[in-house]
C-alpha cells in the first residue's frame, strides 16, 4: 500500500533470523551467483501479487457503494476486513513458517489468496464480498514475515539489503499499480471486471513465483512452542518504547488509511467530478513515499528520531489542512504532503523497532506489522464513518486527531527519557558519594 505503500512496512523484519558472517564456503545466494536473480525476481512478483490483491478494492469503493446501494462506511470494510485479518494472522503464520518452511508457507498463502481473488468478482452481496476479502487478507499474512526470513537465511549478508529492496519494490509497485489498473478497467467495464483483471495478474505472478523461487538450503525446521512465543510477545509489550513505536505506526497508518479510503468518494463529487480512471491514477502520489522513506535515515541523523517524527507529523498535518481546499491543485499538493509525512514517519518508527528489540526481533517486527495494519483497518472504517457524517472535513478532523496522538506519544517519550536520565545521574552520584 505501504505499504508504501504500503511496502515500507516490512523492511525492518530483516533481523528476524540473524545471519552468520559469510565465508569462502558460504553457499548462500549472492549477486551474480546461481539462483540469486531468479530468487529476487520471484520475491518481487510475490510482493506485486500481495499488495495488488490487498488493496484492490480501495480505488473502487464509490462503484462498490453504488452497485450494492451501501454507504461509504459499509463499502470501506472491503479494505478494512482484508488489512484487519492480515494484522491478526501475521504472528501465528510467522510461527508456522518456523515449523513448515518459508517457501511452503508463502506458496500456500499465495495459492489461497489468488484462488479467493478469482472468486471475489462474483460476490453476490456486500457481506459476501467483505467475507471473501477477510479470508484473502488472512492468507496474505503469510507473505511478509516469511519472505524476510527466507532472505535472511538464503542470502549472504552483504547482498541482503539489495534482495530486500526488490521485495519492497514489488510491494510498492503492486499496491500502486493495482489501484491504477482497477481504476481504468472499472471506468470501461465496471468494478467486477477490474477485480477479475487483478485476480488474473496475481495468478500469473504466483505461478511465476513458485517456478522461479529456489528450494531453501539453509532452513532448519523448529518446533512450535506457544509458551515461548507468548513469553517473547509479553516481554515486547512490557517494553514502553516498543509500545510507543507500535502506537505511532498505527496512528500514522490510521491517517493514511482514512485519507486514501475516502479520497475516491470526494473526487467523484462536485466540484471535482473526476472519472474513475483519473481517480485511480491519483495513487501515483505513492511514488513520493519512496523518496521520503529513503530520506528518513538522513532526517534521523540530522534531527534525531523525535525531531524526524515531529517533522513527519507537521508535514502530514499541513497536507490534511491543504486538502480542505476546493481547488484540485491544492488537494493534490495536500495528498503529496500527507504521503510524504506518512512514509517518513513510518520509516522512522519501523526502523526503530529492530534497533530497540535486542531479542525476539521477528516477533517485535510482527507486532509492529499487526499494529500497522490494524491502524490501516481502523483508519479505513473510521475515515469512512467520519466522511459519511461530516464530509471531507470530518475525515481531516480524524486525521488531525491521529497525528495529535503521535505528538503526545513522542512528547511522553521525551519526558520518560529525561526522567530516566535524571535517575541514572542520581544513581551515579550516590555511587560516587560512597
Secondary structure, DSSP 8 states (H G I E B T S, - for coil): --BTTBGGGGGGGGGGS------TT--SB-TTSTTHHHHHHHHHHHHHHHHHHHTTTGGGHHHHHHHHT--HHHHTHHHHHHHHHHHHHHHHHHHHHHHH-HHHHHHHHHHHHHHHHHHHTT--SHHHHHHHHHHHHHHHTTTHHHHHHHHHHHB-HHHHHHHHHHHHHHHHHHHHHHHHHHHHHHHHH-HHHHHHHHHHHHHHHHHHHHHHS---SS-------HHHHHHHHHHHHT-HHHHHHHHHHHHHHHHHHHHHHHHHHHHHSTTT---HHHHHHGGGGHHHHHHHHHHHHHHHHHHHHHHHHHHHHHHHHHHHHHTTSSSHHHHHHHHHHHHHHHHHHHHHHHHHHHHH-SS-HHHHHHHHHHHHHHHHHHHHHHHHHHHHHHHHHHHHHHHHHHHHHHHHHHHHHHHHHHHHHHHHHHHHHHHHH-
